Amino acid sequence: MVKITLVEPGGKQIIVDAKEGGSLMQAAVAAGVTGIVAECGGSMMCATCHVYVNEDDLEKLPKKSEGEDEMLDSTASIRKENSRLSCQIKIGPELEGLKVYLPESQY
């Protein structure tokens, strides 16, 4: 398992154990993180699993696909340079200690 920290807008930190090969969205939903809605179940159709990746951790992630980049234009909260869809963040050992911030709203 890979430990990842999700930070709620109020500053509360939630540490989840994410299964290698799964997605960050799946790990967050399984842990009951309410800031990740995941309406489409991870099919990159809704942008309700939007997160802000800690800028120091961005190099750990592969580049956004064209589809992810387009879907990020549909986020409810402001899109930033470090915005990603958590359904597109695949868990591997290189993500140990990853920190992401949840947006104010997913709707």
C-alpha positions, -999 to +999 in steps of 0.1 A: +000+000+000+011+036-008+003+063+018-011+095+003-023+126+021-054+145+011-059+179+026-094+192+030-101+230+024-101+236+062-067+220+066-076+186+080-053+160+066-066+125+057-040+098+051-052+070+028-036+036+020-038+034-018-036+000-036-009-001-062-024-003-097-056+015-087-063+052-089-062+079-062-099+085-068-106+048-059-085+050-028-102+082-016-137+068-023-129+036-005-116+056+025-148+076+026-132+110+017-162+132+011-143+158-010-140+133-039-175+128-054-165+107-085-199+108-101-187+090-132-168+063-113-135+071-129-143+072-166-130+108-169-165+121-178-174+145-149-144+162-132-159+156-097-126+140-085-106+172-091-076+177-068-046+201-066-013+183-064+013+196-041+036+215-064+067+197-050+051+164-060+041+172-096+073+156-110+061+123-096+032+122-120+031+115-157+019+144-180-018+149-183-035+133-213-053+155-238-086+141-225-078+149-188-066+184-198-099+191-216-120+177-187-102+200-163-118+229-180-151+216-165-141+217-128-164+235-104-135+251-085-109+271-102-085+252-124-048+258-115-015+246-130-014+218-105-050+206-111-055+169-119-083+144-119-077+119-092-092+091-114-062+096-137-035+094-110-025+058-110-009+045-078+026+032-079+054+031-053+068+064-067+037+082-052+045+073-016+040+105+004+021+123-023+001+152-010-030+166-027-054+193-018-092+190-022-110+219-038-138+239-021-164+223-043-168+195-069-202+209-081 
